[in-house]
Amino acid sequence: MDVKKIKESADYISGRVNNIEPTIGLILGSGLGVLADEIENPIAISYKDIPHFPESTVAGHKGQLVAGELEGQTVVAMQGRFHYYEGYTLEQVTFPVRVMKQLGIEQLFVTNAAGGINESFEPGNLMLITDHINNLGDNPLIGPNDEELGPRFPDMSTAYDKTLIDHAKQSAERLNLDVKQGVYVANSGPVYETGAEVRMLRVLGGDAVGMSTVPEVIVARHMGIRVLGISCISNMAAGILDQPLSHDEVIETTEKVRGDFLSFVKEIIRTLP
Ligand code: HPA
C-alpha cells in the first residue's frame, strides 16, 4: 500500500472540495446511492478523475464521490463501490477507504444489498451488521504492512462499533422502523449462492450474504476508523424461496425501501452525539 498514492488522491479531492474536511465517510451499495442526492452543497467528483482510483463497472453503480453536508455533518460519500468480482485486487477495492481516512473521516458507514439467510427476515428489511464472516479467501491486508497506516495484526473483535449500533437502534425506534441485526457473510460473487451454500452459511452463523463490505471494514479497522454497517435485505438467499435470484430483483427491492433507508441513515447522522 503506497502512502504517497493515498496522499496524492486525497490532495486532489481536497482541492476539488475547497478543503472541506469530512468526518463521516459513506459507502453506498447497489440501489442505495440515492442517499448521496440528499447531500447539501454537494461537490461530485467522478472516480475516473481521481488519481489512482479504479473505475466502477457495474450497472446501478454511479462511480462518483460526493462531498458536502448531511444533517449538519460534513460527509464524503462513495456513490458506487469497487467489487472483488470485477477483477480488482482487495487493495484496489479498499483504496478509497484509505483516501477517506486521509481526508479526515473518523467514522465509516458502509451499506450494501444482501441476501437474507436468516429465515425470519423478509426482503425489504434493513439489518444492522453486528459482525462479519470473511468468506472471500483473501484479505486486503496481505502483503507488507505500513505501520504509518495501522498495525500488522489488527484486532477484529470490535469490527462494528457497539456504541454506533446502539445509537442506530435508538434512531430506528424513534422512527418506528423494525430494523434487524445480524452477521454479514462476504462471498466473492459474481454468482449468487447455491441452496447448499446458503444452508452451510446458516450453520456457520451467517444472517445475510453479499459480495462487498468486508474488505472495506477490515481496512477501516486497520486504520482505527469506527464502523457502522447496514444491509438492505434485497432478496431471500438462494434456495429459501422457490424462485431464481436476479440483480433486477435486488435493485427493485432497494428502490422500494429507499424511503426507510434514507430516513434511517439521516436520523442516525442527525442525532450523532
Ligand atoms: N447473495 C449474494 N449477494 C447478494 C445477494 C445474495 O443473495 N443479494 C444481494 N447481493
Residues whose N, C-alpha, C, O or C-beta is under 5 A from the ligand:
A	BS01	HPA	A113 A114 G115 Y192 E193 V209 G210 M211 S234 M236 A237 A238 V250
